[in-house]
Amino acid sequence: MDGPDFDLVIAGAGGGLVAALRAAELGASVLVIDADEHFQRGNNTSMCTAMIPAAGTRWQQAAGVQDSPQRFLADIDRKTGGTADERVARALAESSAALVTWLADAQELDLELVTDFRYPGHSADRCHTIAGRHGSRLLRHLVDRVRAHPRIELIAPMSLRAVHTTDGRVSGVEIATPDGHAEQLATRAVLLATNGFGADSELVREWLPEIAGAHYHGGQYSRGDALRIGRDLGADTGYLDAYQGHAALSSRSQTLIGWATVVHGGVIVDSTGRRFAPETTGYSEFAAILAARPGGAGWIVIDEHIEQLCSVFDDFRAVADSGSLIRAATARGLAELIGVQPEALEDELAAARRAAEGLEPDRQGRTDDRHPLSEPYIAIAITPALFHTQGGLVVDEHARVLAAGSPIPGLYASGGAAIGISGHGAGGYLAGNGLITALGLAFLAAEHVASAVPA
């Protein structure tokens, strides 16, 4: 009897490339397809800050950081108010160290531990990244490795139309070119790694009404394909109201400024020149808060010290190069340049500095140990954005898609195609949750697929 065309078909060339590399390493034949011809600059992996949270790693040990999967899991539980899927969160936390070790050792990715600042919600320095701290570099590296592997074929543009089953088990797929030419292939397993539904405005309005009016800053092919394909097979769905927002997208360049500006000591004011919420709330939930302010936009105010600290990010340097940084010697001068009330901005920056110096409580309840802003000041116009959805097909600890609580044999999902570990809404999102579910679930799926591949 003839075997399948491929042991594993992966739809989505973002985090799904991890599954391709791991499965091929373990002996599987793999086909990767992506609907976007320009996926290397157009998917969410390419747009992220390349922060991979992992607990109990050798990089942490070298830096003297005390961490463990249990501590990571406790942070997820705390940030989500206990609403995250515990099985998936535990599987990702417990495999995170193995994932980054494999990326470094087997895939020759030059990783480093971020210790210069810490994102809200993480109780330990556990974000691992690459030089430039940008997803495009991470994706380029994975693509190069995939294209060099003899057991992996990568085709783009090519979309997944349907997954076929025989006796309830995945047996094949229908794939198609943009002009509609379709082809049937036999396969033992399919990984849905097509991200979520952020690019489908109707689904966003249905499930995420609080952020539906905000700018969408994600892959244009994130149209809910995994939901459609999974539901056709009876798959369970969950957490469809969950998403990652971001309150630090440059209004001018439409480039991510980065929340490090805030963590290092920057403050956010609205169009009146007033602060309105504690910036340490987290960049995801802050997006909806900013969207609800007058004009639905605002300004991040930093100084030259923070500018220097944030220049390690490719994104921040791109924002600076675009001319988006507005400078002034005084608060009043800055207010006049950005069009807010001078007295209000002067008052807010003075009060924020006193709070940072420990002279008085912060007006917005911010309690972090931060750098006091000093003249000259820099302002960057920001607009709130939806980056990606965090709900999708229900999966288990092996990334297997479930139907009525039981696995659909041969069907897997990762990243935004699957339920995440962010609970409901935007408030449960921890920095790196999107990338750890994209890479981590792909890694777990590959190992499970490869375990069933005949030697």
Residue pairs with C-beta under 8 A, 6 or more apart in sequence:
3 186
4 172
4 185
4 186
4 187
4 188
5 31
5 185
5 186
5 187
6 29
6 30
6 31
6 153
6 185
6 186
6 187
7 23
7 28
7 29
7 30
7 187
7 188
7 189
7 449
7 450
7 453
8 19
8 20
8 23
8 28
8 29
8 30
8 31
8 187
8 188
8 189
8 190
8 191
8 446
8 449
9 30
9 31
9 32
9 33
9 160
9 173
9 175
9 185
9 187
9 189
9 190
9 191
10 16
10 17
10 19
10 20
10 30
10 31
10 32
10 33
10 190
10 191
10 193
11 33
11 34
11 159
11 160
11 190
11 191
11 192
11 193
11 194
11 225
11 226
12 32
12 34
12 43
12 191
12 192
12 193
12 194
12 195
12 415
12 417
13 32
13 33
13 34
13 39
13 43
13 143
13 146
13 154
13 156
13 193
14 39
14 43
14 44
14 45
14 46
14 139
14 193
14 195
14 219
14 415
14 438
15 45
15 193
15 414
15 415
15 435
15 437
15 438
15 439
15 441
15 442
16 32
16 191
16 193
16 414
16 415
16 438
16 442
17 32
17 139
17 142
17 143
17 145
17 146
17 442
18 99
18 103
18 142
18 438
18 439
18 442
18 443
18 446
19 30
19 191
19 193
19 412
19 414
19 442
19 443
19 445
19 446
19 449
20 30
20 32
20 146
20 149
20 152
20 154
20 446
21 106
21 107
21 142
21 145
21 146
21 149
21 152
21 446
22 102
22 442
22 443
22 446
22 447
22 450
23 30
23 446
23 447
23 449
23 450
23 453
24 30
24 149
24 151
24 152
25 106
26 446
26 447
26 450
26 453
27 151
27 450
27 453
27 455
28 151
28 446
28 449
28 450
28 453
29 151
30 151
30 152
30 153
31 152
31 153
31 155
31 185
31 187
32 146
32 152
32 153
32 154
32 155
33 154
33 155
33 156
33 158
33 159
33 160
33 175
34 43
34 154
34 155
34 156
34 157
34 158
34 221
35 156
35 157
35 158
35 159
35 160
35 178
35 194
35 221
35 225
36 42
36 43
36 156
36 157
36 219
36 220
36 221
37 156
37 157
39 46
39 156
39 219
39 221
40 46
40 136
40 139
40 140
40 143
41 136
42 219
42 220
42 221
43 139
43 195
43 219
43 221
43 222
44 135
44 195
44 218
44 219
44 222
44 387
44 388
44 415
44 416
44 434
44 438
45 135
45 138
45 139
45 435
45 438
46 135
46 136
46 139
47 135
47 136
47 217
47 218
47 219
47 256
47 387
48 134
48 135
48 138
48 434
48 435
49 129
49 133
49 134
49 135
49 256
49 258
49 313
49 315
50 129
50 130
50 132
50 133
50 134
50 135
50 137
50 138
50 435
51 114
51 119
51 127
51 128
51 129
51 133
51 431
51 432
51 435
52 96
52 99
52 100
52 103
52 111
52 127
52 128
52 129
52 432
52 435
52 436
52 439
53 72
53 96
53 122
53 126
53 127
53 128
53 430
53 431
53 432
53 433
53 435
53 436
54 96
54 97
54 99
54 100
54 126
54 128
54 436
55 67
55 68
55 69
55 71
55 72
55 93
55 96
55 97
55 124
55 126
56 67
56 68
56 69
56 96
56 97
57 67
57 96
57 97
57 100
57 101
57 113
57 126
57 128
58 101
59 100
59 111
59 112
59 113
59 128
60 66
60 67
60 113
60 124
60 125
60 126
62 113
63 113
63 115
63 125
65 113
65 115
65 124
65 125
65 126
66 124
67 124
67 125
67 126
69 90
69 93
69 94
69 96
69 97
70 93
71 123
71 124
72 93
72 96
72 124
72 126
73 89
73 90
73 93
74 123
75 121
75 122
75 123
75 430
76 84
76 89
76 93
76 421
76 428
76 430
76 433
77 84
77 86
77 89
78 121
79 121
79 282
79 422
79 423
79 427
79 428
79 429
79 430
80 421
80 422
80 423
80 424
80 427
80 428
81 423
81 427
81 428
83 423
83 424
83 428
84 420
84 421
84 422
84 423
84 428
85 238
85 239
85 394
85 419
85 421
87 396
87 397
88 395
88 396
88 397
88 418
88 419
88 420
88 421
88 437
88 441
89 421
90 397
91 397
91 398
91 440
91 444
92 421
92 436
92 437
92 440
92 441
92 444
95 440
95 443
95 444
96 436
96 440
98 443
99 436
99 439
99 440
99 443
100 111
100 128
102 443
103 109
103 111
103 439
104 110
104 111
107 141
107 142
107 145
108 145
109 130
109 138
109 141
110 130
110 131
111 128
111 129
111 130
112 128
112 129
112 130
112 131
113 125
113 126
113 127
113 128
114 125
114 127
114 128
114 129
114 133
115 125
116 309
116 312
117 260
117 263
117 264
117 309
118 124
118 125
118 127
118 263
119 127
119 259
119 263
119 282
119 430
119 431
119 432
120 259
120 263
120 280
120 281
120 282
120 283
120 431
121 282
121 430
121 431
122 430
122 431
127 431
127 432
130 137
130 138
130 141
131 137
132 312
132 313
132 314
133 312
133 313
133 314
133 315
134 313
134 314
134 315
135 435
136 314
137 314
143 154
146 152
146 154
147 154
157 177
157 178
158 175
158 176
158 177
159 175
159 176
159 178
159 225
160 173
160 174
160 175
160 190
160 192
160 194
160 225
160 229
161 173
161 174
161 175
161 176
161 182
162 173
162 174
162 229
162 232
163 170
163 172
163 173
163 190
163 229
163 232
163 233
163 411
164 170
164 171
164 172
164 173
164 174
164 184
165 171
165 233
165 408
165 410
168 408
168 409
169 408
169 409
169 410
170 187
170 188
170 189
170 190
170 408
170 409
170 410
170 411
171 186
171 187
171 188
171 410
172 184
172 185
172 186
172 187
173 184
173 185
173 187
173 190
174 182
174 183
174 184
174 185
175 182
175 183
175 185
176 182
176 183
187 410
188 410
188 449
188 452
188 453
189 410
189 411
189 412
189 449
189 452
190 410
190 411
190 412
191 399
191 412
191 413
191 414
191 442
191 445
191 446
191 449
192 225
192 226
192 229
192 230
192 393
192 401
192 411
192 412
192 413
192 414
192 417
192 418
193 413
193 414
193 415
193 417
193 438
193 442
194 221
194 222
194 225
194 226
194 416
194 417
195 218
195 219
195 221
195 222
195 226
195 388
195 389
195 415
195 416
195 417
196 222
196 224
196 226
196 388
196 389
196 390
196 391
196 392
196 415
196 416
196 417
197 203
197 204
197 207
197 222
197 223
197 224
197 227
197 389
197 416
198 204
198 216
198 218
198 219
198 222
198 243
198 386
198 387
198 388
198 389
198 416
199 216
199 218
199 219
199 220
199 221
199 222
199 223
200 222
200 223
200 224
201 212
201 216
203 224
203 227
204 211
204 212
204 216
204 386
204 389
205 212
207 240
207 241
207 389
207 391
208 241
208 243
208 386
208 389
210 288
210 291
210 425
210 426
211 243
211 245
211 287
211 288
211 291
211 384
211 386
211 426
213 291
213 296
214 245
214 287
214 288
214 291
214 296
214 383
214 384
214 385
214 386
215 249
215 254
215 383
215 384
215 385
215 386
216 385
216 386
217 246
217 249
217 254
217 256
217 385
217 386
217 387
218 386
218 387
218 388
219 388
222 388
222 389
222 416
225 417
226 392
226 393
226 413
226 416
226 417
226 418
227 237
227 392
227 393
227 417
230 237
230 392
230 393
230 401
230 411
230 413
230 417
231 237
233 401
233 403
233 408
233 411
234 403
234 404
234 408
235 393
235 394
235 401
235 402
235 403
235 408
235 411
236 393
236 394
236 401
236 402
236 403
236 404
236 405
237 391
237 392
237 393
237 394
237 419
238 391
238 392
238 394
238 419
239 390
239 391
239 392
239 419
239 420
239 422
239 423
239 424
240 389
240 391
240 392
241 391
241 424
241 425
242 389
242 390
242 391
242 419
242 420
242 422
242 423
242 424
242 425
242 426
242 428
242 429
243 284
243 386
243 387
243 388
243 389
243 390
243 391
243 425
243 426
243 429
244 284
244 386
244 387
244 388
244 389
244 390
244 422
244 426
244 429
244 433
244 434
245 283
245 284
245 285
245 286
245 287
245 288
245 384
245 385
245 386
245 387
245 426
245 429
246 256
246 259
246 283
246 284
246 287
246 384
246 385
246 387
247 268
247 283
247 286
247 287
247 289
247 290
247 298
247 382
247 384
247 385
248 256
248 257
248 258
248 259
248 261
248 262
248 283
248 300
248 382
249 255
249 256
249 257
249 382
249 383
249 384
249 385
250 256
250 257
250 319
250 322
250 324
250 380
250 381
250 382
250 383
251 297
251 324
251 381
251 382
251 383
252 319
252 322
252 323
252 324
252 381
253 318
253 319
253 322
253 324
255 315
255 318
255 319
255 322
256 315
256 319
257 300
257 315
257 316
257 319
257 380
257 382
258 310
258 313
258 315
258 316
259 283
259 431
260 309
260 310
260 313
260 316
261 300
261 302
261 306
261 310
261 316
261 380
262 268
262 279
262 280
262 283
262 300
263 280
263 368
263 370
264 302
264 305
264 306
264 309
264 310
264 370
264 371
265 302
265 303
265 306
265 356
265 370
265 371
265 372
265 373
266 279
266 300
266 301
266 302
266 306
266 373
267 275
267 279
267 300
267 301
267 348
267 349
267 352
267 373
268 275
268 276
268 277
268 279
268 286
268 290
268 298
268 299
268 300
268 301
268 382
269 275
269 276
269 298
269 299
269 301
269 340
269 344
269 345
269 348
270 276
270 290
270 293
270 294
270 295
270 297
270 298
270 299
271 293
271 294
271 295
271 297
271 298
271 339
271 340
272 294
272 340
272 341
272 344
273 335
273 340
273 341
273 342
273 344
273 345
273 348
274 344
274 348
275 348
275 352
275 363
275 364
276 289
276 293
276 364
277 286
277 289
277 364
278 362
278 364
278 365
278 366
279 286
279 364
279 366
280 366
280 367
280 368
281 289
281 427
282 427
282 429
282 430
283 431
284 422
284 426
284 427
284 429
285 425
285 426
285 427
285 429
286 384
287 384
287 385
287 386
287 426
288 384
288 426
290 296
290 297
290 298
290 382
290 383
290 384
291 384
296 383
296 384
297 381
297 382
297 383
297 384
298 381
298 382
299 338
299 340
299 379
299 380
299 381
299 382
300 379
300 380
300 382
301 334
301 345
301 349
301 373
301 377
301 378
301 379
302 310
302 373
302 377
302 378
302 380
303 371
303 373
303 374
303 375
303 376
303 377
303 378
304 376
304 378
305 371
305 374
306 371
306 373
306 378
307 320
307 325
307 378
310 316
311 317
311 320
319 325
319 380
324 380
324 381
325 378
325 379
325 380
326 334
326 337
326 338
326 378
326 379
326 380
326 381
327 334
327 376
327 377
327 378
328 334
328 336
328 337
328 376
328 377
328 379
329 375
329 376
329 377
330 375
330 376
330 377
331 342
331 345
331 346
331 349
331 350
331 375
331 377
332 342
332 345
332 346
334 345
334 377
334 379
335 341
335 342
335 344
335 345
335 346
336 342
337 379
338 379
338 381
348 363
349 373
349 377
351 360
351 363
352 362
352 363
352 372
352 373
353 372
353 373
353 374
354 360
355 361
355 362
355 363
355 366
356 362
356 370
356 371
356 372
356 373
357 372
387 434
388 416
388 434
389 416
390 416
390 419
390 420
390 422
390 429
390 433
390 434
391 419
391 420
392 413
392 416
392 417
392 418
392 419
392 420
393 401
393 402
393 413
393 417
393 418
393 419
394 401
394 402
394 418
394 419
395 401
395 402
395 412
395 413
395 414
395 418
395 419
395 441
396 402
396 407
397 444
398 407
398 412
398 444
398 445
398 447
398 448
399 412
399 413
399 414
399 418
399 441
399 442
399 444
399 445
399 448
400 407
400 408
400 409
400 411
400 412
400 445
400 448
401 407
401 408
401 411
401 412
401 413
401 418
402 408
412 441
412 445
412 448
412 449
413 441
413 445
414 437
414 438
414 440
414 441
414 442
414 445
415 434
415 437
415 438
415 441
415 442
416 434
416 437
416 438
418 437
418 441
420 433
420 434
420 437
421 433
421 436
421 437
422 428
422 429
422 430
422 433
